[in-house]
């Protein structure tokens, strides 16, 4: 493959000699005599810019900065080639200014050619890597999308069976499982929508959960309302799913038990992220409250025990409560226990 190099030098003889060396090595050479012309021709599909520094209009340092700041040319490797700026400080300035290479005269043809090949090769490898990464992200998103769809199919089958189940207890169990699958499917939906294939926007996830909770097989005569207040927080999907399941259990528990006999009430859900990344979720209701001697271990039913286990055992967090003029459940997770998978 014939690579195209933009050679920028205001010295005609010097530019001619370098162009001849590059052409003999199989490169196609595009020439520019000043910085302005270089900036124009760099957009014409070149693989490398060999850039002198002492130019009549814009010096090479500035030309390099402009090339690297322009999205249409930022990916093109730039190599300074100069007979004037020879000190270590000059080289440092050039490289810190965005140049990918720095050679000085006199330069051997073999070194010039080898360096040009190396910079182009590095660029091609970077492009290939970015392409592979993009393909991987698409594949991961597709897997999340399929996982969510498969969960929706399972939930639909469970709904079908529960609708035909004549045993009230059996029907209730199927509804519980169906609700949990909806919670997990929602997390995968948020993951599919996320720009980062490892993280879920917890704020959006919990907000949607508060809309799902009243629809998961509960008594339609319930008059309690749910409000949500949160702030943006990104967590790994390994954290989001068990946390979402726990929040869902606490919400449904409040809807079922905090407002007996159809009593109207409200449930407030609040999400906060601390300065060290710790996650706090409060679920507060203004219902009948809990008995004074209540404890999760002794009096908690399966859903509450599950929420406690998810928070404390799977996420390494704490689940506590206060019961005064209603009940408030406090979830605190100091740090995530998992690492990004992608």
Protein Blocks (a to p, Z undefined) as FASTA:
>chain_A
ZZddddddfblklmmmmmmmmmmnopacdddfbfklmmmmmmnopabdcddfbdfkbcfk
lmmmmmmmpmklmmpccddddfklmcfklmmmmmmnopabdcdddddfklmmmmmmmmmm
mmmmmmmmmmmmmmmmmmmmmmmmmmmmmmmmmmmmmmmmmmmpmblklmmmmmmmmmmm
mmmmmmmmmmmmpmblkbccfklmmmmmmmmmmmnopafkbcbdcddddddddddfklmm
mmmmmmmmmmmmmmmmmmgghiacdddddddddfkopacdddddfbebpafkbcfklmpc
fklmmmmmmmmmmnopacddddeeiaddddddfbacbdcfZZ
